[in-house]
Amino acid sequence: MKNIFCLFVIIVTSISVGFTQEPDEIVKWQFKYAKDNLKVGDEVELIFSATLSSGWILYSTDFKGDIGPQPTNIELVKNSSYSIIGSISPILPLKKIDKNWGTALSYFTKKAVFRAKIKIKEPVYVVEGKITGQLCHDKKGICIPFQKTFQF
């Protein structure tokens, strides 16, 4: 009986590992400035672009996490080389009333873009931070959290 249980555990573990994907396999991020050759005093948009694997969705940044799924959160590490102007904006997210949560949600499929504006304050500047959120696959019925650090 003990051998049968051990065999069962090995099979279930092997199957679940085969169906699990890591967040970095599901979403590929790119980070870039909207323009080059920046100098002190320039304002520039930061562009956060994500390409999603087929069937996966990425929730947007424009709703509160207290309603169910976790929205994407982009956190910039503050330093003296730049200042943030305004807030981070999702670009053209899809919207739907989620039947599970009974509320309106915004999300992306295939491609997601977020933008944030900064003002350069020093000749040498570094913009870095982290992105956290939730990736979901409707057909597989799974959601996984993710975290990604970035540097421009």
N, C-alpha and C positions, 0 to 999 in steps of 0.2 A: 504494500500500500504506500509505503514511504517513497519507493522508486517511482510509482505512478504519479504521486504528487509532485515530485521533483521534475519529472518529465513535463507535466502540465505547466509548471512555472516557467520552464525553459522555453516551451513553445509559445506561451502567451507573451513573454518578454520579447522573443524574437519577432513575433508578429507586430507588436506595438512599436518596436523600434523601427521596423520597416515602413510603418505608416506615418511616423513622426518626421516633421521637417523642422529645421532650425530657422529662426526668423531671418538670418542672413541669406538663406536659400530662397525665402519667400519674397523678400523685398530688397531691392538694390537701391541704395541712396547715392545721390550726387549733390555736391555742394559747390556753388560758384557765386562770384560777384556778377552783377548785371553789367558792369563795365570794368575796364582795366585802367591801369596807370592812375591810381587814386593818389590824391595829395591832401594835406591837412585842410579841413573845411569842406571837402566834398561830401555830398550825400549820395549813398548808393544802396541799392536793394540787394539783400542776400537772397539767393534762390535755393530752396531745398526741394529737390526732385526725387520722387520715389517711383520705381517701376515694380509692379506687383506680378507675381506668378498668377497664372490662369485660375479663376475661381475664388481668389482671395480678395478681401476688402480691407481697407485701412480707414478707420474712423477719422473724421476731420478734427479740427481744433476749436470749432465754434459752437460747442454745446457743453453743458456741465456733466461731470462724471457721476453725479449723484442719481442719475436716471436709469442707470443700467450699464451699458457698455462703456469702456474707458476711452475717452477722446485722446487724440494725439496731443502731446505736450512738448513744445520746443522751448528749451531753457538755454538762454545765452549766459555764459559766465561773464559777469561785469568786470571790466578793467578800465584803466584810464585812457586807453588808446582809441576808444570810440564811445559814442552814446547812442542809445536806442531811441528811435523816433517812432512813436505810435506802438502798435501791436503787430503780432504776426498774423498774417491773413492767408486763409486757404483760397486757392484760385479755382473757381467753378466746381465745387463739390456737388455730387448728386444728393438729392434729398428724398426721404421717404418717411412714412409713418410706420414705425416698427411694430408689428403685431405682438411681439413678445413683451415689449416694454411699454406699449401704448403711448408712444410719444414720437415727435419728429426727430429724426437723426440726419446728419450729413456725413457722407462717406465718399471714398474713391474706389474705383476698380481700374485695373490696368496701370494707370498713371496718376500720381498725385503731385501737386505743386503748392508750396507755401512760400510766402515772401515776407521779408521784414526789412525795414529801412533803418540804416544807421548813418551817423555822421562821424567822419574820420577826425580825430583830435590830435594824433601824434604821427610823425613820419613813419614809424615802425608800428604796425598794428597786427593784432592777432584776434580773430573771432573764433571762439570755441564754445562748446556746450554739449548738451545731450538731448536726445529725442526719446520719449517713452510713449507707449500706447498699446493698442491691442489689434491684432490681426485676426480676422475670422473667415471661415470657409462655410458658406451656407449649406452646400451639398454634403460636406463631411460632418457638419454640425459641431465644429470645434473652433475654439478661440484660444489664441496664445498671446501672452504679454511679450513685449520686446523692449529693448533699450539699445540705443546706438549713440556713440559719441561722435563728434564731428569737430573739424577745424578747417577754417577757410584760409 
